[in-house]
Amino acid sequence: MKNEILCTTDFSEASKNALRWSIDLAKRLHSHITILYTYRLIKQNEAAIPMKKKMEEEAQANFSELERELLVGNGITYDFKTEVGFVADRVEEHAKKKDVGFLVMGKSMTIGSKEGFEELMEHLQVPLIIVP
């Protein structure tokens, strides 16, 4: 059995619910969770590097809060990744490289781009769980 749960986050309440669901699933299956935060860089000049650093610092601060609230002391293993790009592209790439058994997403993560979400569903070979 594939032994990793990939949980996307945008730090919304729906993403927190998806993470809660992922934690419960990880406990039952003795799985590792990778929490993936993706973002876009809209500037392509010298301002992009400071912007990238700021976005990653904010993501790390938000994750630290999530970690304290939901992950610490749960007896599961997890890691947090920040990546530049579209959610669908980053998820698909991660699923190709890792032994992903489930993709868990909050409903808010699927609303952003209907085309991207449909394309992800076409190519993804992993069960998807969407949490309201």
C-alpha positions in Angstrom: 0.0 0.0 0.0 1.2 3.5 -0.8 2.1 5.1 2.5 1.9 8.9 2.1 -1.0 11.3 2.3 -0.6 14.5 0.4 -2.7 17.3 1.9 -2.9 20.7 0.1 -3.4 23.8 2.2 -4.2 27.5 1.7 -4.6 27.9 5.5 -8.3 28.4 5.1 -10.8 26.8 7.5 -11.6 24.2 4.7 -7.9 23.4 4.5 -7.7 22.9 8.3 -10.6 20.5 8.0 -8.8 18.6 5.3 -5.7 18.4 7.5 -7.8 17.1 10.4 -9.2 14.5 8.1 -5.6 13.7 6.9 -4.4 13.3 10.5 -7.2 10.8 11.3 -6.5 8.9 8.1 -2.7 8.9 8.9 -3.3 7.5 12.3 -5.5 4.7 11.0 -3.1 3.8 8.1 0.2 4.6 9.9 1.0 7.0 7.1 3.2 10.0 6.7 1.5 13.4 5.8 3.0 15.9 3.4 1.3 19.3 3.7 1.7 21.2 0.5 1.3 25.0 0.1 1.6 26.4 -3.4 1.7 30.0 -4.4 2.2 32.1 -7.5 4.8 34.7 -8.1 3.3 37.4 -10.3 6.4 39.5 -10.6 9.2 38.3 -12.8 11.9 40.9 -12.1 14.2 41.7 -9.3 11.2 42.1 -7.0 10.4 38.4 -7.3 13.1 37.2 -4.9 12.0 39.4 -1.9 8.4 38.6 -2.7 9.2 34.8 -2.7 11.0 35.1 0.6 8.1 37.0 2.1 5.5 34.5 0.9 7.5 31.6 2.2 8.0 33.3 5.6 4.3 33.9 5.9 3.5 30.3 4.9 6.0 29.0 7.5 4.4 31.2 10.2 0.9 30.0 9.2 2.1 26.4 9.2 3.7 26.8 12.7 0.3 27.9 14.0 -1.4 24.8 12.3 1.4 22.6 13.6 0.8 23.8 17.2 -3.0 23.5 16.9 -3.3 20.2 15.0 -0.1 18.2 14.5 2.1 18.3 17.6 1.5 15.3 19.9 -0.6 13.3 17.4 2.0 10.5 17.0 2.2 10.9 13.2 5.0 11.9 10.9 4.6 14.9 8.7 6.5 17.5 6.7 5.6 20.9 5.1 6.5 22.0 1.7 6.1 25.4 -0.1 6.3 25.4 -3.8 5.8 28.0 -6.5 3.2 27.1 -9.2 -0.4 26.0 -9.8 -1.8 23.6 -7.2 -2.7 21.0 -9.9 0.8 21.0 -11.4 2.6 20.8 -8.0 0.3 18.0 -6.8 0.7 16.0 -10.0 4.5 16.4 -9.8 4.6 15.4 -6.2 2.4 12.3 -6.8 4.8 11.2 -9.6 7.8 11.4 -7.3 6.4 10.1 -4.1 4.5 7.0 -2.9 1.2 8.9 -2.5 -1.8 6.9 -1.4 -4.3 9.7 -1.0 -4.7 13.3 -1.9 -6.8 15.3 0.6 -8.0 18.8 -0.3 -10.3 21.3 1.3 -13.2 22.4 -0.9 -11.7 25.9 -1.2 -8.6 24.4 -2.9 -10.8 23.1 -5.8 -12.7 26.3 -6.6 -9.8 28.4 -7.8 -9.4 26.9 -11.3 -12.0 24.6 -12.7 -9.8 23.8 -15.7 -6.8 23.0 -13.6 -8.8 20.8 -11.2 -10.3 18.9 -14.1 -6.9 18.4 -15.7 -5.5 17.2 -12.4 -8.4 14.6 -12.2 -7.5 13.4 -15.7 -3.9 12.8 -14.9 -3.8 11.9 -11.2 -3.6 8.2 -10.4 -4.3 8.7 -6.7 -7.7 8.6 -4.8 -8.9 12.1 -4.0 -10.8 13.1 -0.9 -12.4 16.6 -0.9 -13.3 17.8 2.6 -15.9 20.6 3.0 
